[in-house]
Amino acid sequence: MLDFLLEFFNALIELSNAMAPYILFGLIFAGFLHELVPESIVKNHLGKDSVWSVIKATIFGIPLPVCSCGVIPLATSIKKSGASNGSTLSFLISTPITGVDSILATYGMFGWAFTLYRVVTSMIISIIAGILANFYGDKEPTSTQNLQESSEESCCSSATSCSSETKKHKFSIKAGMTYAFGTLLKDIASPLLVGLLLGALITVAIPQNLSEILLEYSWLSYIIVIAIAIPMYVCATASLPIAAGLMLAGVSPGAAFVFLSAGPATNTVTIGVVKKMLGTRTLYIYLGTIIIGSVVFGFGLDYILSGVDIKDLVHLHEEASILAIASSIVLWVFVLYYILEPYFTKKDESDDGSCCSV
């Protein structure tokens, strides 16, 4: 048991050191991006039923640092501003799969080739879904009233906040860093912690014979990953250590890619919102495109990497740099603070004897 715990903590430290510098740099970049790109630009450039509007929606969504939960009120706002179903759907898919923080973390964990493959394929899946939604999705208008409030209440816990600010002001470094380390990191703190723990657990807990079976019969691992990824809430950054754990345990890169693609793009809350906001047929297009696209590109990745040792793809180094260790410590301080903050807040309120401040 002690040996298992030591292996688990070693795997957790390695995953954390590999991701932390890129996550922190990505958060800083995301803070500047949030200040420089007003949401009104996104809303005003998504026209009616056209292929170009779908492409623009996908491109707009790729770098935006918005989590799987936070994209819902933003997509609702875009839809209410007059965007087509296809544009809304493509934005809803492309945004949570990537994001500048996730892109940099993917590069740090898997390298530039895997990162480029992830970004390009997510664009293709989003564009195809958007075009199909425009041509074959529900045409009747659907109500978006109160979707933003209901989606936030059902998706966000007390430990997170789904930011959907629409007011923009003059560029401010302080405001950008507040968004990066206050809002965005708080949004992903809980799923990131779960992702790191699961990634480390998968790395050391999957028996060798099971990993050999999953590697030999890759279709079985695809089915398992799809069944887990579709209903699960996991943000793009938090999905990375889980995918790394799967690959280190012997699962094929394609199956891990399916999780990276389908996991952030879908969850039970988003499924409900898509049905209510865009209609049942659009929901089928949404799920079908993500599942089929993820599996097809997953098999494509396995074909491309057929002669590559799986463990060579995951960039975990035995000796982490001082920067990696320092970044890991900073990241853990923030994550644990946001995880424990609600408990301290409740304790303070109970000590005061009142929930109201004067």
N, C-alpha and C positions, 0 to 999 in steps of 0.2 A: 504493500500500500504506500509506504514511504517513497519507494522508487518511482511509483506511478505519479505521485504528487510532485516529485522533483522534475520528472520529465514534462509534466503538465506546465509547471511554472517556467521551465526553460523554454518551452515552445511559446508560451504566452509572452515572455520577454523578447524572444526573437521576432515574433510577429509585430509586437509593439515597436521595437527599434527599427524594423524595416519600413513601417508605415508612417510613424510619427513626424519625421521631418517634412515629408511631402504633404501630409494632412495640414500641418501648421502653415506651411508656405501657401497651400491651396486656400486656406481660410483667409489669410491676409490678402491674397489676390481676389478672392470672392468679395471681401469687404470693399476693396477699391471698385470692383465691377458693379457692386450694388449701388455705390454712390455715383458712378459715371453713367450708368444706363438706366434711365427712368422707365418705370413700367409702362408709361403712356406710349413709349416707342413701340413696345411689343404689341399693345392693344391696337394702335392706329394703323399697323401695317399688315394686318391679317384680314384680307378681303373676303368676298363671298366665294361661292363654289368654283375654285380654280386650282390647277395644279401648282401654280406659282405661289399661291397663298399657303398651300400645304408645305412646300419646300421652305418658305420663309419662316413658318411656324416651327419647323423642325430645327432650322439653323439657329433661330432665336433661343430655342429651348436647350440646345446642347451645352453651352457654357454656364447657364444660369445656376447659381448655387442654391437650389431649392430642393428640399427633401421630398420623399414620396407623399408625405402628408401635406406639406406646405404648398405643393403644386395644385392641390384641389381648389382652394379659394382663388388662386391666381387664374386657373383655367376657367373657373366659373365667371370671373370678372371679364375675361376675354370673350367668352361666349355671350355675355350680356351686352358687351360693347358692339356686337354685330358680326363676330367671326363665324365662319361656317362650321358645321359639324366636323368636317375633315381637318380643318386647321386646328380646331380645339383638341381633337383626338390626337393628332400628330404632336402637338405641343405637350399634351398630357403624357405621352409615351416617352418622347425624347428627353424631356427635362429631368425626370428622376433617374433615368438609366445612367446619365453622365452628370456633368457639373464640373467646374474647374477644379474643385477640391478632390473629387473622385478621379478625374483624369490624371492629376499629378500623383495621387496615391497609387493608381493602377500602374503608372510608369515605374514608381519606386518598387512595387511588389513584383511585377511581371515583365517589365521592359517596354521599349517603345513599340515593337512590332505588335505585341498583344494589345497594347493601349490603342494603337491606330485601328486595329481590327475591331475592337470593341466600339469605338466611336463611329466608324464608317458603317458597320452593320446596324447599329442602333438608328442611324439616320435612314438607312434603307427600309428597316422595319417600320419606322414612324411614317415615312413618306407613303409607303404602300398602304398602310392602314388608313391614312388620311384620304388618299385618293379613292379607296374602296368605300369609305364612309360617305364621301361626297356623291358618288355614283349609285351606291347600293344601300346606303344607310337610311335611317328614318328621315323622311322629308317634313313631316308635320312638326310645327313648333312645339318645343317642350319647355315647361316652366323651370326657370333657374332661381326663382324666388326662395330665399332662405336656405339655399344649398350651401352657401359659404358657412353660415353659422352651424348648420347641422353637421356638416362634414368635419368642422373643427372640433365640435363637441365629441363626436364619436371616434375621431382619429387621434386626437392629442390627449395625452395624459396630463396630470397635474405637474409632472416633471418636465414637460416640454411645452413649447409655444410655437404655433404655426403662424409665422409672420406673413401678413398680406398687406403691407403698407402700400398705400397708393400716393401719399404725399411725398413730393421730392423737394429738395432744397439745395442750396449751394454746396459744392463739394467740400467735404470735411473729413480729414484723416481720422479724427476722433470718432466721428459717427460711423465711418467705415469699419474701424476696429471694434467698436461697440457692437455693430451688426455681426461681424465675423466671430468674435469670441463671446459675445453676449447672447445674440439671437440664434445664429446658425449652429454654433458648437453646442448650445443648449438643446437645440432641436435633435441633434444626432448623438448626444451623449449616451442616452440609454441604449439605443440600438447598436451603437458602436461598442459599448461595453459587452453587450450580449454577443455581438459578432466576434470580438476578440476571444471571449471565453469559449464560445462554440468552436472557433477555428483551432484553438489550442487543444481542446478536448478531442476533436475529430482527428487531429494529427497523431495523438498518442493512444486513442481508444479503439480505433478500428482495427480488428485483427488482421494479420497479414493475409490469411487465406481468404477473407472477405474482400479485401482490396484486390486480390488477384482475380477473383470471380468477377468483380465489377469492371476490372480492366479488360478481361477477356470478353465479357458480354456487356459491351458498352450501352446497348439499348436498355438494359435493366437499370443502369445508373441514370439514364436519361428519364425514364419513367418515375423513378424515385425522386429525382431532383425537381421535375415538373410538379409532382404532387405536393412537394414541400413549398416550392417557390410561389405558386399562384396565390394561395390564400395568405401567405406570411407577409407581415410588414417588416421590411428591411430596407434601409436607405442604401444608396449606391456605394458609399464609403464603407459602411458597416458590412456589406456583403463580401468585401475583398478578403478579410481574414478567414471567413467561412470557406470561400472558394479556394484559398491557399491551403487550408486544412484538408479539404477534399482531395486536392491534387497531391499533397505530401503523403496522404494516406493511400494513394494509388488510383484514385478516380481519374478518368481521362480528362484532358484539358477541355474537350468539347462539352462534357457534362458539367464541368465547373463553369464554363462560359454560359451555359443555359441558365444556371443559377444567377450569374451576374447580370444577365439580360432580363429574364422573366421575374426575378425576385423584386428588384426595385420598381419595375414597371407596373406590377400588379399587387393588389392586396384586397381583402374583403371590403374595405371601406371604399376604395376607388371603384371597384366593380359596381357597388350600389349607386355611387354617384354617376357613373357613366350611364347606367340604365335609366336613371331618373332624368338626367340632363340631356342625353343624346338619343335615348330610345333603345329598345331591345335588340333590333337588328344591328345597330351600331355597336352594342355590347358584344354581340357574337363576332363581329369584325375585329373588335379590340382584342378579345381573348384569342380568337383563332389566328390572327396575324402574329401576335406575340409568341404563342406556342409553336406554330409552324415555323416562323422565322427563326426563333431561338434554336430549335432543333436542327433545322437545315444548316444554319451557320455553325452550330456546334459540331455537326458531322464534318462540315468543311474544314473547321479548325483541326479536328482529329486527323483528317486526311493530310493537311499541310504539315502537321507536326508528327506524322507517323514514324519518322526515324529519329525523333528527339527524345532524350530521357526526360520524363515528366519533372523530376525533382530539379533538373537544371533550369526549368522555367521560373521557379519561385526563387526570388533573390533574397535569401536569408543568409547572413554572414555570421560566422562564429564569433568574430571580433568586431563589435559595433564601434563606430567612431564616437568621439566625445559629443559631436553634434547630435548624432542619433540618440545617444543616451539622454542628453539634456532635453531634447525634443520630446522623448518618451516620458520623461518625468513631468515636464510641463503639461503634456496632454493628459496624463493620468490625474494630475492635480485638478485640472478643469473638469474632467469627466466625473471624478469622484465628488467634487464640490456640487456639481449640478444634480448628481444622483441623490446626494444626502441633503441638499438644500431644503426640499419640502418637509423633511422630518424635523430639521432644526426650526423651520418656520412654524410648524404646528406646535412644537414645544414652547417656542417663545410666546405664541398666542395663548396657550393654556396657562403659562406662567403669569401673563398679564391679566388673566381672568376675563378678557374681552377680545373679540375678533376685530374690533373697530379701533382705529387710531384717531387721536384727537388732532 
